[in-house]
Amino acid sequence: MANRYPVDFKERAVRLWREARPDHRSDWATTKHVASMLGIMPETLRLWKQHADVSSGLAPGTSEQAQVEIKRLKKQIRQLEQTNAILRSASVFFATELGRPSSK
């Protein structure tokens, strides 16, 4: 699914949330207020803020950059495991071929 909102809009929304937080009783009240101002769903804004907090180190979790790197490394591991399996099969094949007596 393509990103519906530009990155700068998301950053602005989170910045607005942080600025509005002191004026509200709770995080959720702030989220609902800012989301209604921007015309987005509160849950969307809550998730954007959560991602921003993780990326900036304010909350525990894995940043998006780290997730991308983990995904890339997992793919590389799968490819290397497949290559190793092929090489093992080839070495067994050639070992058995070398061990056979000549047909001459």
N, C-alpha and C positions, 0 to 999 in steps of 0.2 A: 504494500500500500504506500503510495506516495505521501510525503509530508504535506499536510494540508496547510500548515502555517509556516511562514519563513522563520529562520533562526532568530533574526533580530526582533521579531514580534514576540517570540517566546522569552527572550532575554529581557525585553521591556516589561512584559507581564510579570516576570519574577521580580524585577526591580520595583515595579509598582506595588507588588505584594509586600516586599520588605519595607517600603516606605509607609504603607498603610497599616502595618501590623500594630504599632503602638496605639492606634486609635480604636482598636477592636478588642473585645473580651477574649477571643480565642483565635487559634489558627484557622479554624473552619469558618468562623464569621468573616475573617479577613478574606479568605479564599472566595466565599460566596459574593462578597461585596465587589472585589476586584474583577472576578469573572463576569459579573453582571455588567460592570462598566465596559468591559472589553467585548461582550457578546459571545463568550465562550462558556462551555460547561465547567462547573467548579472542579469536577474530578480531573479534567484535563489540566487545569491550572495547578492542582495539587500534585499531579505527576510531574509536571514541568519543574515545579519547585523542588520536589524530591530529587529529581535527576540533577538539578543545579547544585543542591546541597552535597550530593555524593561527589560530583565532579570537582567541587571546590574544596572538598575535604571536611565539610561541616558535619557530614553524616557518614556512618560506616557504609561500605558497599564498594562495588566495582564500577569504576568510571566507564563511560562509553568507549573511550580509547582503549582501555584495558580489555574490555569485552571483545572489541574488534581484533586486538592482538591475540587473545586467547583463541578465538575462532580460527584465525589464520594458522596458529601453531597446531591446533587440533587437526586441521585439514592436512598440514604438512606431515604430522605424525601418521595419519591414515595412509598417505601416499608412500611414506617410507616403510611402513609395515607391509604394504602390498608389494613393494619392490623387494623387500627381504624375503617374502614368501615365494616370489617368482625365482629369486636367486637360489633359495634352498631347493626348490623343485628342480631347477636346472643342474645344480651340483649333484643331486641324487641321480638324475638321469645320466649325466656324463660319467659319474663314478661307476654306475652299473654297466655302461657301455665299455668303459676301459677294462673292467673286470672280466668281460666275456672273452672266451677264446676266439681267435681269428677264424673266419669261415674259409680261409684259403687252404 
